[in-house]
Amino acid sequence: MRNTARWAATLALTATAVCGPLTGAALAAPSGAPASLYAPSALVLTVGHGDSATTAAPERAVTLSCAPTASGTHPAPADACAELRAADGDLAALAAGADTEVLCTREYAPVTVTADGVWQGRRVSFLHTYANACAKNAALTSVFAF
């Protein structure tokens, strides 16, 4: 009986030593480390003429994925991803940074742009209406240039 108890104790200790590190706490990512190798960064971008997203039917739409590499149907995905990375995915900041060197007419032909998707793991939804295509191009150099 003493041999059986000794073998049971040895087996229990071995199982704890081998399987202990495989518990849920050990499998979680270390504090501050990303849960996966790449946080998702994928957007659907649209451009349409009209005052708002409800009245402006999208005339063009493209996809843009920035992780792990720039790809999608966007004509210049590397440039657009670099621009988004510089702004930390904040499309409103990009929209506010209009190029003051560009002179646009005061013609009112509204252009509405939208962006929906995920940037580095967080949900992104953006909607902005510009007075005309020139104003849109001055503000968003490559993200909505399609």
C-alpha angles and dihedrals in degrees: 000000000000090000092053092050091048092050091047092051092047092049092048093050092047092049091050092048094048101037100032095083090050094066121114096266092056093048094054118097114266116262110286094010120117116256091228136023094256127025108224116261112176128139139182109217124196136184125194140158116249144076098275143005090264094055098032111078109207109258095184133019131181138175124233126191119182104178129104089355134352111270143135136097092301109119093229107025096161093054093044093049092048090052092049092047091052089054093041089241093301103142092179089060090051091049091051093051098078117172105250092199092068114090114208130184120247091241111139108224101137120220119195122201127191135187124190129173141063130315116194091335099313126105115255128195120170132175126173135162120209125198091241143342092273091058090048092051092047092054103039108036102183111353095075097024100118 
